[in-house]
Amino acid sequence: MALLVSALSTGAWAQAGAKDEKGKDKAKSSQPSQAQSAPAPLASPDYVIGPEDTLHISVWKEPDLTATLPVRPDGKVSMPLLNDVQAAGLKPMQLADSITEKLRKYIADPRVTVVVTAMNSQRIYVLGEVLHTGAMPLIPGMTVLQALASAGFTQFANTKGIYVLRVENGKQRKIPFNYKQVIKGEATEQNIILKPGDTIVVP
């Protein structure tokens, strides 16, 4: 509405005075719902929250309680009225239910939404001849190819000799990944879904 009004000529301002005032009232009335709208979910509903994740916690019609908060190393978030709330180890819906129950002491019929906006607790690692080495946040469903697309290759990368190191049952497993074959649609079984702690090595 504001952009539309600013584009009007002075004459149009005069002709639409009464309508404009109504438009302003409508714009004002819509602002609270826009301010409290949650961002699009980044994690799946089954994602388990961990330390260093970032959460958007929205309480309907309670802008003072709506905020984007980091999960502390101890696994808790700090909220008005409730102080410390345990977040790590819970799924977004479970945390929303927990906060809802705690808020019933202060608010009638609280409605809480929890959205994970940054997943920093679950990471993978990319090493070797890549442009961006080190830890990388693990997005649910991320494959080896997707991780390598984010990391990029140096000119010296041996794309036929890439492998993934994965620890299973206390033992390290080496999983080969032939980049050139995978991008041709061959050996697609090598393009596995990554798990927390996986390390991709590009020799």
Secondary structure, 3 states (H helix, E strand, C coil): CHHHHHCCCHHHHHHCHHHHHHHHHHHHHHHHHHHCCCCCCCCCCCCCCCCCCEEEEEECCCHHHCEEEECCCCCEEEECCCEEEECCCCCHHHHHHHHHHHHCCCCCCCCEEEEEEECCCCEEEEEECECCCEEEECCCCCEHHHHHHHHCECCCCCCCCEEEEEEECCEEEEEEECHHHHHCCCCHHHCCECCCCCEEEEC
